[in-house]
Amino acid sequence: MRISLSSKVFLAVQALCTLTVCGMGVATYFSFSLGFLGYLNEQATDRLERAVPRFEQAYASHGDWSFIAGDPRQWLDLIRPENVSNSPPTTPRVIPISDLTGAFLRFSLFDAKHRYIIGYNDDNKADVVLRAIRQGDKTVGWLAMTPFESVSAVGDQRFRISQLHSSIFMMLACLLASAFIAWWVTQTLLRPIKRVAEATHRLAAGDYSVQLAVRTDDEVGQLARDFNRMADGLANNERRRRDFMADISHELRTPLAIMRGELEALEDGIRPVGPSAFRSLQTEISSLTKLVDDLFELSLAEVGGPSYRKEPVNLGALLGTAVEAFAPRFSERGLTLHFTLSEQSLYVTGDKGRLSQLIYNLLENSLRYTNSGGRTELSGCRKGKEVIIICEDSAPGVPEAQRARLFERFYRVEASRNRSSGGAGLGLAICRGIAEVHGGRLSARESTLGGLRLILRLPAQEEEK
């Protein structure tokens, strides 16, 4: 049989409360029983001690115990309450608690050698309370009291039964209260969890728009907030997946359509077979190859961090090498490439090949999207615990609202930096992935030259090598 979580929590809480209440009830009952017996024995002992002076006076008057041996009347006169025998007739007779319990009936008188004279006679004298009866420095007898081992008096029994009934009533009341509290706690605590479970089922079914209302600031509220963030993340991932599939389909469709048209033209004899046709096909094949390579590089940048080789890398040397490689291409397009490098050491820990690829992509992006006659400035320096690489160029610029999307896959600014300049919009996404794997970050700002300013920050190596 399947038991719901609410029932399990209710039974667990109620079982705990029941065990606690029953345990306290049993402990209270035994504690009361033992304490009540102790109280009765304390009253009897006090009564015993107050009777000792009267026995000492009686012994002094008679000289021995023969006057009381076998005479119960004399015995009762000596052990009865003082205020009963000595008070005026008009005084109300107040009987001590010890006599109400029958404690005086458990008194005994022994001579100096512990021989029984009169009173309560019990063969088991191990727990007997003794008080000496003295004449000067001489012990002439012993007054004894046999302790209570159980509650036997009618009044005492009634009191104990009354206390027992009260305890049982309180236990039942506590159990009912605990049942109500357990039900309330179960409903209060598990209601939001049920909402989370229902929302999770909807999320698992593909409804990424589900959101939970955050009503509290405790752990349940934090759970709801975390669930909402997870749902938003899954919705974004699903949207990006669909956008990626649409983008990659579009990027693949264009060169494939061109190649298909070229091949059909060759088959139909519309276009003669020659170097021009082969160059056209080769161009589209190169475009497809570049796209596939970029996708592979992007996957390595995003999930290939563990496979990166981490070693000390001098970014200053990598920047110099990249500038030398790109200088001729910038000149061919009528662009100026200016390079500045601080005298500080620019060592970082990372994969030399991937960092070189990052720098090359930054320069490639600037080369493709800067208008002829423009300028690109590349610089490197160290500030505190970071190595900062800045690549900025002249017009055209990128609107502020679109800068945050520059690092998305396949995103291109339609107004200026578009597909006519080449590329599939994966270069900056690859750069961002490489930077993040190395513990750094890549951001875009407006350039003072009128174009785009890309800022790369990487953790500097503490000890130079």
PELINTA-V882978 format. One record per pair of residues at least 12 apart in sequence whose ideal C-beta (glycine too) atoms are under 6 Angstrom apart, sorted by the first residue. I is the first residue (numbers start at 1). J is the second residue. D is the distance in Angstrom with one decimal. If there is no record, write none. Layout:
<<I:J:D> <I:J:D>>
This chain:
<<6:186:5.2> <6:190:5.2> <9:186:4.8> <10:182:5.2> <10:186:4.6> <13:182:3.8> <14:179:5.7> <14:182:4.6> <17:178:3.3> <21:171:5.4> <21:174:4.6> <21:175:5.7> <25:167:5.6> <25:171:4.5> <32:163:6.0> <37:148:5.5> <40:101:5.3> <40:148:4.9> <41:147:4.7> <41:148:5.6> <43:97:5.2> <43:98:3.9> <44:98:5.2> <44:103:3.4> <44:145:5.4> <45:129:5.6> <47:98:3.8> <47:103:5.6> <48:131:5.7> <48:145:4.6> <49:131:6.0> <51:79:5.4> <52:131:5.1> <52:143:5.7> <54:78:5.3> <55:78:5.9> <55:133:5.0> <55:143:5.9> <56:133:5.5> <58:78:5.9> <59:140:5.5> <65:117:5.3> <68:118:5.9> <69:117:5.4> <75:118:5.0> <79:104:4.9> <79:107:5.4> <81:96:5.7> <101:153:5.3> <102:153:5.3> <106:120:4.9> <106:145:5.7> <106:146:4.6> <107:119:5.2> <107:145:5.5> <108:120:4.8> <108:144:4.3> <110:142:4.3> <111:141:5.4> <112:139:5.4> <112:140:5.5> <112:141:5.9> <120:146:5.8> <122:146:5.1> <127:147:5.4> <128:144:4.8> <128:146:5.6> <129:145:4.6> <130:142:5.1> <130:144:5.2> <131:143:4.9> <192:220:4.6> <196:227:5.9> <199:212:5.6> <203:231:5.9> <208:231:6.0> <208:234:5.2> <208:235:3.7> <208:238:5.8> <210:231:5.8> <211:228:5.3> <212:224:4.2> <212:227:5.4> <212:228:5.9> <247:410:3.7> <251:291:5.7> <251:424:5.2> <255:284:4.1> <255:287:4.8> <255:288:5.2> <258:284:5.1> <259:281:6.0> <259:284:4.9> <262:280:5.5> <262:281:5.6> <291:424:5.2> <294:426:4.1> <297:430:5.1> <298:426:5.6> <298:429:5.8> <298:430:5.1> <301:430:5.0> <301:433:2.8> <301:434:4.8> <302:433:4.6> <305:437:3.9> <308:351:3.9> <309:351:5.0> <310:349:5.5> <312:347:5.5> <312:461:5.9> <312:465:4.4> <313:348:5.5> <313:350:5.4> <313:352:4.9> <313:355:5.7> <314:347:5.7> <315:346:4.2> <315:348:5.9> <315:387:5.8> <316:341:5.4> <316:346:4.3> <316:380:6.0> <318:356:5.4> <318:359:5.7> <319:380:5.3> <322:359:4.7> <322:360:5.7> <322:363:5.9> <323:339:4.6> <326:363:4.8> <334:372:4.5> <334:373:5.4> <335:370:5.8> <335:374:5.5> <336:375:4.6> <337:376:5.2> <338:377:4.8> <339:378:5.0> <340:379:4.4> <341:380:5.1> <342:381:4.0> <344:382:4.3> <345:464:5.0> <346:380:5.5> <346:382:5.9> <346:387:5.0> <347:461:4.3> <347:464:5.3> <348:387:5.5> <348:458:4.9> <348:461:5.5> <349:461:5.2> <350:438:4.5> <354:434:5.0> <358:431:5.0> <358:434:4.6> <361:427:4.6> <361:431:5.0> <362:391:4.4> <362:454:5.8> <365:427:5.3> <366:393:4.4> <368:421:4.5> <368:422:5.7> <369:417:4.0> <369:421:5.6> <370:393:4.5> <370:394:6.0> <371:395:5.7> <374:394:3.7> <375:394:4.9> <375:449:5.9> <376:393:4.4> <377:392:5.5> <378:391:5.2> <382:460:5.7> <385:460:5.4> <386:457:5.0> <386:460:5.8> <387:458:4.9> <387:460:4.9> <388:457:5.6> <389:456:4.1> <390:455:5.5> <391:454:4.8> <392:447:4.0> <392:449:5.8> <392:453:3.9> <393:451:4.0> <394:449:4.3> <394:450:5.0> <394:451:4.8> <395:450:4.2> <395:451:5.4> <396:416:3.8> <397:450:5.8> <397:451:5.3> <398:413:5.5> <398:452:5.2> <403:444:4.4> <406:428:5.3> <406:444:5.3> <407:428:5.1> <407:429:5.5> <407:432:4.3> <409:426:5.9> <409:429:4.8> <410:425:4.4> <411:425:5.2> <412:425:4.5> <438:458:5.7> <439:459:5.0> <440:457:5.2> <440:458:3.9> <441:457:5.5> <442:456:5.3> <443:455:5.1>>
